[in-house]
Amino acid sequence: MSVSVSSFRARHGSTFTATSDDLIQECLDEAAALINATTWGTFRDIGIKCLAAHLLAVEPFGEPARLVGDLNSTIYGREFKRYQKIATFGFRNASF
């Protein structure tokens, strides 16, 4: 299964209503390039959505999705890290 803009919007659409489809696609492509299919297995699509949402949230317009006190920490980044631990069994985690 691959992640599309419509499947991203189904999961995270309420936060990124004003975000263009082109920008979402760009972040999905970037996230897909960073997430290894072999390592992530069945969790890859979830990871792509979480990481793309994080990338969008650290953009200037994404301020509402950031966590207080840290400009680079978002709810989506935390969700990504949680799934990263599950997908990689905790021994191959790489920071992003």
Backbone as XML, in Angstrom:
<?xml version="1.0"?>
<chain id="A" units="angstrom">
  <residue number="1" name="MET">
    <atom name="N" x="0.846" y="-1.181" z="0.000"/>
    <atom name="CA" x="0.000" y="0.000" z="0.000"/>
    <atom name="C" x="0.888" y="1.240" z="0.000"/>
  </residue>
  <residue number="2" name="SER">
    <atom name="N" x="0.502" y="2.224" z="-0.763"/>
    <atom name="CA" x="1.259" y="3.471" z="-0.752"/>
    <atom name="C" x="0.397" y="4.585" z="-0.175"/>
  </residue>
  <residue number="3" name="VAL">
    <atom name="N" x="1.062" y="5.573" z="0.339"/>
    <atom name="CA" x="0.370" y="6.688" z="0.972"/>
    <atom name="C" x="0.066" y="7.747" z="-0.078"/>
  </residue>
  <residue number="4" name="SER">
    <atom name="N" x="-1.167" y="8.174" z="-0.124"/>
    <atom name="CA" x="-1.590" y="9.225" z="-1.055"/>
    <atom name="C" x="-2.004" y="10.466" z="-0.262"/>
  </residue>
  <residue number="5" name="VAL">
    <atom name="N" x="-2.155" y="11.551" z="-0.961"/>
    <atom name="CA" x="-2.624" y="12.773" z="-0.310"/>
    <atom name="C" x="-3.993" y="12.536" z="0.312"/>
  </residue>
  <residue number="6" name="SER">
    <atom name="N" x="-4.856" y="11.810" z="-0.378"/>
    <atom name="CA" x="-6.200" y="11.570" z="0.170"/>
    <atom name="C" x="-6.150" y="10.693" z="1.423"/>
  </residue>
  <residue number="7" name="SER">
    <atom name="N" x="-5.261" y="9.690" z="1.462"/>
    <atom name="CA" x="-5.170" y="8.865" z="2.675"/>
    <atom name="C" x="-4.524" y="9.659" z="3.816"/>
  </residue>
  <residue number="8" name="PHE">
    <atom name="N" x="-3.611" y="10.568" z="3.480"/>
    <atom name="CA" x="-3.030" y="11.451" z="4.497"/>
    <atom name="C" x="-4.107" y="12.364" z="5.070"/>
  </residue>
  <residue number="9" name="ARG">
    <atom name="N" x="-4.903" y="12.943" z="4.183"/>
    <atom name="CA" x="-5.975" y="13.841" z="4.646"/>
    <atom name="C" x="-7.015" y="13.098" z="5.480"/>
  </residue>
  <residue number="10" name="ALA">
    <atom name="N" x="-7.263" y="11.831" z="5.157"/>
    <atom name="CA" x="-8.217" y="11.045" z="5.952"/>
    <atom name="C" x="-7.720" y="10.893" z="7.387"/>
  </residue>
  <residue number="11" name="ARG">
    <atom name="N" x="-6.422" y="10.822" z="7.578"/>
    <atom name="CA" x="-5.843" y="10.629" z="8.912"/>
    <atom name="C" x="-5.548" y="11.950" z="9.606"/>
  </residue>
  <residue number="12" name="HIS">
    <atom name="N" x="-4.999" y="12.924" z="8.900"/>
    <atom name="CA" x="-4.533" y="14.175" z="9.518"/>
    <atom name="C" x="-5.187" y="15.423" z="8.924"/>
  </residue>
  <residue number="13" name="GLY">
    <atom name="N" x="-6.244" y="15.262" z="8.187"/>
    <atom name="CA" x="-6.849" y="16.375" z="7.473"/>
    <atom name="C" x="-7.344" y="17.518" z="8.327"/>
  </residue>
  <residue number="14" name="SER">
    <atom name="N" x="-7.792" y="17.242" z="9.527"/>
    <atom name="CA" x="-8.339" y="18.311" z="10.361"/>
    <atom name="C" x="-7.275" y="19.327" z="10.767"/>
  </residue>
  <residue number="15" name="THR">
    <atom name="N" x="-6.030" y="18.910" z="10.807"/>
    <atom name="CA" x="-4.948" y="19.824" z="11.169"/>
    <atom name="C" x="-4.436" y="20.604" z="9.970"/>
  </residue>
  <residue number="16" name="PHE">
    <atom name="N" x="-4.434" y="19.983" z="8.811"/>
    <atom name="CA" x="-3.796" y="20.576" z="7.636"/>
    <atom name="C" x="-4.817" y="20.962" z="6.560"/>
  </residue>
  <residue number="17" name="THR">
    <atom name="N" x="-5.929" y="21.536" z="6.970"/>
    <atom name="CA" x="-6.984" y="21.895" z="6.022"/>
    <atom name="C" x="-6.533" y="22.962" z="5.028"/>
  </residue>
  <residue number="18" name="ALA">
    <atom name="N" x="-5.685" y="23.867" z="5.452"/>
    <atom name="CA" x="-5.246" y="24.955" z="4.572"/>
    <atom name="C" x="-3.977" y="24.610" z="3.798"/>
  </residue>
  <residue number="19" name="THR">
    <atom name="N" x="-3.482" y="23.413" z="3.954"/>
    <atom name="CA" x="-2.236" y="23.002" z="3.306"/>
    <atom name="C" x="-2.535" y="22.476" z="1.908"/>
  </residue>
  <residue number="20" name="SER">
    <atom name="N" x="-1.742" y="22.911" z="0.954"/>
    <atom name="CA" x="-1.975" y="22.494" z="-0.432"/>
    <atom name="C" x="-1.628" y="21.020" z="-0.624"/>
  </residue>
  <residue number="21" name="ASP">
    <atom name="N" x="-2.297" y="20.404" z="-1.578"/>
    <atom name="CA" x="-2.006" y="19.009" z="-1.913"/>
    <atom name="C" x="-0.562" y="18.848" z="-2.385"/>
  </residue>
  <residue number="22" name="ASP">
    <atom name="N" x="-0.041" y="19.843" z="-3.094"/>
    <atom name="CA" x="1.341" y="19.770" z="-3.584"/>
    <atom name="C" x="2.345" y="19.721" z="-2.431"/>
  </residue>
  <residue number="23" name="LEU">
    <atom name="N" x="2.128" y="20.534" z="-1.407"/>
    <atom name="CA" x="3.037" y="20.536" z="-0.264"/>
    <atom name="C" x="2.920" y="19.225" z="0.517"/>
  </residue>
  <residue number="24" name="ILE">
    <atom name="N" x="1.714" y="18.736" z="0.673"/>
    <atom name="CA" x="1.530" y="17.440" z="1.350"/>
    <atom name="C" x="2.251" y="16.348" z="0.568"/>
  </residue>
  <residue number="25" name="GLN">
    <atom name="N" x="2.103" y="16.335" z="-0.747"/>
    <atom name="CA" x="2.762" y="15.315" z="-1.561"/>
    <atom name="C" x="4.275" y="15.407" z="-1.436"/>
  </residue>
  <residue number="26" name="GLU">
    <atom name="N" x="4.794" y="16.621" z="-1.412"/>
    <atom name="CA" x="6.234" y="16.808" z="-1.258"/>
    <atom name="C" x="6.728" y="16.222" z="0.065"/>
  </residue>
  <residue number="27" name="CYS">
    <atom name="N" x="5.994" y="16.459" z="1.136"/>
    <atom name="CA" x="6.380" y="15.917" z="2.442"/>
    <atom name="C" x="6.200" y="14.399" z="2.495"/>
  </residue>
  <residue number="28" name="LEU">
    <atom name="N" x="5.174" y="13.885" z="1.839"/>
    <atom name="CA" x="5.004" y="12.431" z="1.760"/>
    <atom name="C" x="6.167" y="11.790" z="1.011"/>
  </residue>
  <residue number="29" name="ASP">
    <atom name="N" x="6.602" y="12.419" z="-0.083"/>
    <atom name="CA" x="7.735" y="11.902" z="-0.851"/>
    <atom name="C" x="9.020" y="11.925" z="-0.022"/>
  </residue>
  <residue number="30" name="GLU">
    <atom name="N" x="9.226" y="13.005" z="0.707"/>
    <atom name="CA" x="10.417" y="13.114" z="1.555"/>
    <atom name="C" x="10.391" y="12.047" z="2.647"/>
  </residue>
  <residue number="31" name="ALA">
    <atom name="N" x="9.258" y="11.890" z="3.291"/>
    <atom name="CA" x="9.130" y="10.879" z="4.345"/>
    <atom name="C" x="9.344" y="9.475" z="3.787"/>
  </residue>
  <residue number="32" name="ALA">
    <atom name="N" x="8.785" y="9.197" z="2.625"/>
    <atom name="CA" x="8.940" y="7.875" z="2.005"/>
    <atom name="C" x="10.402" y="7.580" z="1.700"/>
  </residue>
  <residue number="33" name="ALA">
    <atom name="N" x="11.155" y="8.600" z="1.310"/>
    <atom name="CA" x="12.570" y="8.413" z="1.018"/>
    <atom name="C" x="13.387" y="8.129" z="2.286"/>
  </residue>
  <residue number="34" name="LEU">
    <atom name="N" x="12.889" y="8.569" z="3.424"/>
    <atom name="CA" x="13.620" y="8.417" z="4.685"/>
    <atom name="C" x="13.264" y="7.144" z="5.458"/>
  </residue>
  <residue number="35" name="ILE">
    <atom name="N" x="12.177" y="6.483" z="5.074"/>
    <atom name="CA" x="11.703" y="5.324" z="5.835"/>
    <atom name="C" x="11.939" y="4.051" z="5.034"/>
  </residue>
  <residue number="36" name="ASN">
    <atom name="N" x="12.784" y="3.194" z="5.563"/>
    <atom name="CA" x="13.152" y="1.955" z="4.904"/>
    <atom name="C" x="12.011" y="0.944" z="4.967"/>
  </residue>
  <residue number="37" name="ALA">
    <atom name="N" x="11.598" y="0.449" z="3.801"/>
    <atom name="CA" x="10.470" y="-0.492" z="3.721"/>
    <atom name="C" x="10.781" y="-1.808" z="4.407"/>
  </residue>
  <residue number="38" name="THR">
    <atom name="N" x="12.003" y="-2.287" z="4.299"/>
    <atom name="CA" x="12.362" y="-3.562" z="4.914"/>
    <atom name="C" x="12.331" y="-3.464" z="6.432"/>
  </residue>
  <residue number="39" name="THR">
    <atom name="N" x="12.873" y="-2.401" z="6.958"/>
    <atom name="CA" x="12.920" y="-2.216" z="8.406"/>
    <atom name="C" x="11.529" y="-1.975" z="8.984"/>
  </residue>
  <residue number="40" name="TRP">
    <atom name="N" x="10.742" y="-1.134" z="8.333"/>
    <atom name="CA" x="9.439" y="-0.743" z="8.864"/>
    <atom name="C" x="8.345" y="-1.758" z="8.559"/>
  </residue>
  <residue number="41" name="GLY">
    <atom name="N" x="8.494" y="-2.527" z="7.515"/>
    <atom name="CA" x="7.501" y="-3.547" z="7.185"/>
    <atom name="C" x="6.098" y="-2.977" z="7.072"/>
  </residue>
  <residue number="42" name="THR">
    <atom name="N" x="5.147" y="-3.604" z="7.744"/>
    <atom name="CA" x="3.741" y="-3.196" z="7.651"/>
    <atom name="C" x="3.459" y="-1.847" z="8.305"/>
  </residue>
  <residue number="43" name="PHE">
    <atom name="N" x="4.405" y="-1.320" z="9.066"/>
    <atom name="CA" x="4.221" y="-0.017" z="9.708"/>
    <atom name="C" x="4.704" y="1.141" z="8.846"/>
  </residue>
  <residue number="44" name="ARG">
    <atom name="N" x="5.226" y="0.852" z="7.656"/>
    <atom name="CA" x="5.824" y="1.895" z="6.816"/>
    <atom name="C" x="4.840" y="3.013" z="6.468"/>
  </residue>
  <residue number="45" name="ASP">
    <atom name="N" x="3.640" y="2.668" z="6.031"/>
    <atom name="CA" x="2.676" y="3.708" z="5.652"/>
    <atom name="C" x="2.318" y="4.596" z="6.840"/>
  </residue>
  <residue number="46" name="ILE">
    <atom name="N" x="2.180" y="3.991" z="8.011"/>
    <atom name="CA" x="1.902" y="4.774" z="9.219"/>
    <atom name="C" x="3.057" y="5.728" z="9.490"/>
  </residue>
  <residue number="47" name="GLY">
    <atom name="N" x="4.283" y="5.215" z="9.377"/>
    <atom name="CA" x="5.460" y="6.047" z="9.598"/>
    <atom name="C" x="5.552" y="7.196" z="8.612"/>
  </residue>
  <residue number="48" name="ILE">
    <atom name="N" x="5.242" y="6.910" z="7.352"/>
    <atom name="CA" x="5.271" y="7.961" z="6.328"/>
    <atom name="C" x="4.267" y="9.062" z="6.674"/>
  </residue>
  <residue number="49" name="LYS">
    <atom name="N" x="3.060" y="8.690" z="7.051"/>
    <atom name="CA" x="2.052" y="9.696" z="7.406"/>
    <atom name="C" x="2.481" y="10.519" z="8.609"/>
  </residue>
  <residue number="50" name="CYS">
    <atom name="N" x="3.003" y="9.860" z="9.641"/>
    <atom name="CA" x="3.435" y="10.573" z="10.850"/>
    <atom name="C" x="4.599" y="11.510" z="10.557"/>
  </residue>
  <residue number="51" name="LEU">
    <atom name="N" x="5.591" y="11.017" z="9.814"/>
    <atom name="CA" x="6.747" y="11.849" z="9.519"/>
    <atom name="C" x="6.374" y="13.008" z="8.602"/>
  </residue>
  <residue number="52" name="ALA">
    <atom name="N" x="5.534" y="12.771" z="7.616"/>
    <atom name="CA" x="5.082" y="13.859" z="6.743"/>
    <atom name="C" x="4.318" y="14.913" z="7.545"/>
  </residue>
  <residue number="53" name="ALA">
    <atom name="N" x="3.469" y="14.476" z="8.459"/>
    <atom name="CA" x="2.734" y="15.427" z="9.306"/>
    <atom name="C" x="3.705" y="16.225" z="10.172"/>
  </residue>
  <residue number="54" name="HIS">
    <atom name="N" x="4.733" y="15.564" z="10.685"/>
    <atom name="CA" x="5.740" y="16.268" z="11.477"/>
    <atom name="C" x="6.456" y="17.315" z="10.619"/>
  </residue>
  <residue number="55" name="LEU">
    <atom name="N" x="6.854" y="16.922" z="9.408"/>
    <atom name="CA" x="7.534" y="17.858" z="8.513"/>
    <atom name="C" x="6.652" y="19.069" z="8.208"/>
  </residue>
  <residue number="56" name="LEU">
    <atom name="N" x="5.376" y="18.831" z="8.014"/>
    <atom name="CA" x="4.445" y="19.945" z="7.775"/>
    <atom name="C" x="4.293" y="20.814" z="9.018"/>
  </residue>
  <residue number="57" name="ALA">
    <atom name="N" x="4.270" y="20.195" z="10.179"/>
    <atom name="CA" x="4.045" y="20.937" z="11.421"/>
    <atom name="C" x="5.229" y="21.813" z="11.806"/>
  </residue>
  <residue number="58" name="VAL">
    <atom name="N" x="6.428" y="21.472" z="11.363"/>
    <atom name="CA" x="7.574" y="22.329" z="11.679"/>
    <atom name="C" x="7.732" y="23.472" z="10.671"/>
  </residue>
  <residue number="59" name="GLU">
    <atom name="N" x="6.907" y="23.479" z="9.643"/>
    <atom name="CA" x="6.845" y="24.622" z="8.733"/>
    <atom name="C" x="6.255" y="25.805" z="9.513"/>
  </residue>
  <residue number="60" name="PRO">
    <atom name="N" x="6.504" y="27.030" z="9.079"/>
    <atom name="CA" x="5.994" y="28.189" z="9.815"/>
    <atom name="C" x="4.485" y="28.173" z="10.089"/>
  </residue>
  <residue number="61" name="PHE">
    <atom name="N" x="3.675" y="27.675" z="9.162"/>
    <atom name="CA" x="2.224" y="27.669" z="9.366"/>
    <atom name="C" x="1.774" y="26.543" z="10.285"/>
  </residue>
  <residue number="62" name="GLY">
    <atom name="N" x="2.669" y="25.648" z="10.656"/>
    <atom name="CA" x="2.295" y="24.489" z="11.460"/>
    <atom name="C" x="2.370" y="24.700" z="12.956"/>
  </residue>
  <residue number="63" name="GLU">
    <atom name="N" x="2.490" y="25.927" z="13.402"/>
    <atom name="CA" x="2.659" y="26.234" z="14.814"/>
    <atom name="C" x="1.642" y="25.569" z="15.742"/>
  </residue>
  <residue number="64" name="PRO">
    <atom name="N" x="0.353" y="25.486" z="15.384"/>
    <atom name="CA" x="-0.603" y="24.864" z="16.305"/>
    <atom name="C" x="-0.309" y="23.389" z="16.623"/>
  </residue>
  <residue number="65" name="ALA">
    <atom name="N" x="0.433" y="22.712" z="15.775"/>
    <atom name="CA" x="0.731" y="21.296" z="16.008"/>
    <atom name="C" x="2.026" y="21.086" z="16.781"/>
  </residue>
  <residue number="66" name="ARG">
    <atom name="N" x="2.746" y="22.164" z="17.089"/>
    <atom name="CA" x="4.002" y="22.036" z="17.826"/>
    <atom name="C" x="3.729" y="21.937" z="19.318"/>
  </residue>
  <residue number="67" name="LEU">
    <atom name="N" x="4.647" y="21.315" z="20.006"/>
    <atom name="CA" x="4.538" y="21.194" z="21.450"/>
    <atom name="C" x="5.154" y="22.429" z="22.100"/>
  </residue>
  <residue number="68" name="VAL">
    <atom name="N" x="4.598" y="22.823" z="23.203"/>
    <atom name="CA" x="5.052" y="24.024" z="23.901"/>
    <atom name="C" x="6.514" y="23.859" z="24.323"/>
  </residue>
  <residue number="69" name="GLY">
    <atom name="N" x="7.297" y="24.890" z="24.064"/>
    <atom name="CA" x="8.668" y="24.926" z="24.533"/>
    <atom name="C" x="9.705" y="24.348" z="23.586"/>
  </residue>
  <residue number="70" name="ASP">
    <atom name="N" x="9.292" y="23.748" z="22.491"/>
    <atom name="CA" x="10.264" y="23.171" z="21.569"/>
    <atom name="C" x="9.753" y="23.360" z="20.146"/>
  </residue>
  <residue number="71" name="LEU">
    <atom name="N" x="10.426" y="24.208" z="19.393"/>
    <atom name="CA" x="9.978" y="24.521" z="18.043"/>
    <atom name="C" x="10.066" y="23.334" z="17.094"/>
  </residue>
  <residue number="72" name="ASN">
    <atom name="N" x="10.899" y="22.338" z="17.399"/>
    <atom name="CA" x="11.059" y="21.194" z="16.516"/>
    <atom name="C" x="10.362" y="19.944" z="17.022"/>
  </residue>
  <residue number="73" name="SER">
    <atom name="N" x="9.598" y="20.053" z="18.080"/>
    <atom name="CA" x="8.883" y="18.903" z="18.612"/>
    <atom name="C" x="7.400" y="19.051" z="18.303"/>
  </residue>
  <residue number="74" name="THR">
    <atom name="N" x="6.823" y="17.995" z="17.766"/>
    <atom name="CA" x="5.406" y="18.041" z="17.424"/>
    <atom name="C" x="4.726" y="16.768" z="17.922"/>
  </residue>
  <residue number="75" name="ILE">
    <atom name="N" x="3.415" y="16.820" z="17.973"/>
    <atom name="CA" x="2.674" y="15.621" z="18.353"/>
    <atom name="C" x="2.901" y="14.513" z="17.334"/>
  </residue>
  <residue number="76" name="TYR">
    <atom name="N" x="3.119" y="14.891" z="16.092"/>
    <atom name="CA" x="3.336" y="13.905" z="15.037"/>
    <atom name="C" x="4.736" y="13.298" z="15.122"/>
  </residue>
  <residue number="77" name="GLY">
    <atom name="N" x="5.701" y="14.097" z="15.528"/>
    <atom name="CA" x="7.047" y="13.587" z="15.741"/>
    <atom name="C" x="7.073" y="12.564" z="16.864"/>
  </residue>
  <residue number="78" name="ARG">
    <atom name="N" x="6.342" y="12.834" z="17.921"/>
    <atom name="CA" x="6.241" y="11.858" z="19.017"/>
    <atom name="C" x="5.550" y="10.582" z="18.560"/>
  </residue>
  <residue number="79" name="GLU">
    <atom name="N" x="4.499" y="10.728" z="17.784"/>
    <atom name="CA" x="3.790" y="9.559" z="17.260"/>
    <atom name="C" x="4.714" y="8.752" z="16.338"/>
  </residue>
  <residue number="80" name="PHE">
    <atom name="N" x="5.487" y="9.452" z="15.510"/>
    <atom name="CA" x="6.444" y="8.786" z="14.627"/>
    <atom name="C" x="7.448" y="7.970" z="15.441"/>
  </residue>
  <residue number="81" name="LYS">
    <atom name="N" x="8.004" y="8.574" z="16.483"/>
    <atom name="CA" x="8.999" y="7.882" z="17.301"/>
    <atom name="C" x="8.397" y="6.659" z="17.998"/>
  </residue>
  <residue number="82" name="ARG">
    <atom name="N" x="7.155" y="6.748" z="18.404"/>
    <atom name="CA" x="6.488" y="5.607" z="19.043"/>
    <atom name="C" x="6.375" y="4.455" z="18.053"/>
  </residue>
  <residue number="83" name="TYR">
    <atom name="N" x="5.918" y="4.742" z="16.848"/>
    <atom name="CA" x="5.812" y="3.691" z="15.832"/>
    <atom name="C" x="7.188" y="3.208" z="15.378"/>
  </residue>
  <residue number="84" name="GLN">
    <atom name="N" x="8.169" y="4.098" z="15.381"/>
    <atom name="CA" x="9.522" y="3.711" z="15.005"/>
    <atom name="C" x="10.050" y="2.642" z="15.960"/>
  </residue>
  <residue number="85" name="LYS">
    <atom name="N" x="9.796" y="2.820" z="17.235"/>
    <atom name="CA" x="10.228" y="1.827" z="18.217"/>
    <atom name="C" x="9.535" y="0.489" z="17.994"/>
  </residue>
  <residue number="86" name="ILE">
    <atom name="N" x="8.259" y="0.532" z="17.678"/>
    <atom name="CA" x="7.513" y="-0.702" z="17.419"/>
    <atom name="C" x="8.043" y="-1.384" z="16.162"/>
  </residue>
  <residue number="87" name="ALA">
    <atom name="N" x="8.206" y="-0.613" z="15.097"/>
    <atom name="CA" x="8.602" y="-1.184" z="13.806"/>
    <atom name="C" x="10.027" y="-1.716" z="13.809"/>
  </residue>
  <residue number="88" name="THR">
    <atom name="N" x="10.902" y="-1.080" z="14.553"/>
    <atom name="CA" x="12.312" y="-1.466" z="14.529"/>
    <atom name="C" x="12.731" y="-2.249" z="15.758"/>
  </residue>
  <residue number="89" name="PHE">
    <atom name="N" x="11.800" y="-2.579" z="16.599"/>
    <atom name="CA" x="12.065" y="-3.325" z="17.826"/>
    <atom name="C" x="13.057" y="-2.636" z="18.734"/>
  </residue>
  <residue number="90" name="GLY">
    <atom name="N" x="13.204" y="-1.326" z="18.564"/>
    <atom name="CA" x="14.015" y="-0.536" z="19.470"/>
    <atom name="C" x="15.518" y="-0.613" z="19.270"/>
  </residue>
  <residue number="91" name="PHE">
    <atom name="N" x="16.019" y="-1.415" z="18.330"/>
    <atom name="CA" x="17.463" y="-1.537" z="18.215"/>
    <atom name="C" x="18.054" y="-0.865" z="16.987"/>
  </residue>
  <residue number="92" name="ARG">
    <atom name="N" x="17.248" y="-0.309" z="16.110"/>
    <atom name="CA" x="17.777" y="0.367" z="14.934"/>
    <atom name="C" x="17.250" y="1.789" z="14.810"/>
  </residue>
  <residue number="93" name="ASN">
    <atom name="N" x="16.836" y="2.379" z="15.886"/>
    <atom name="CA" x="16.242" y="3.711" z="15.814"/>
    <atom name="C" x="17.263" y="4.750" z="15.393"/>
  </residue>
  <residue number="94" name="ALA">
    <atom name="N" x="16.862" y="5.554" z="14.462"/>
    <atom name="CA" x="17.681" y="6.676" z="14.022"/>
    <atom name="C" x="16.918" y="7.956" z="14.316"/>
  </residue>
  <residue number="95" name="SER">
    <atom name="N" x="17.618" y="8.957" z="14.746"/>
    <atom name="CA" x="16.958" y="10.234" z="14.992"/>
    <atom name="C" x="16.634" y="10.904" z="13.681"/>
  </residue>
  <residue number="96" name="PHE">
    <atom name="N" x="15.649" y="11.747" z="13.707"/>
    <atom name="CA" x="15.346" y="12.537" z="12.519"/>
    <atom name="C" x="15.347" y="13.977" z="12.925"/>
  </residue>
</chain>
